[in-house]
């Protein structure tokens, strides 16, 4: 499953999610809490988000 090509979400949704990621890990964790585990996994795959982006603050 990990080797499946990443898909982008609709442009509007992508902007919101990328802003969330740029805002920092705390807000991203809050978003993860609001989502179900499955949706979060889909979001991670769709946006290419990885926990290592924390260090790019």
Buried (B, 14 or more C-beta within 10 A) or exposed (E): EEEEEEEEBEEEEEEEBBEBBEEEBEEBEEBBEEEEEEEBEBBBBBBEBEEEBEEEE
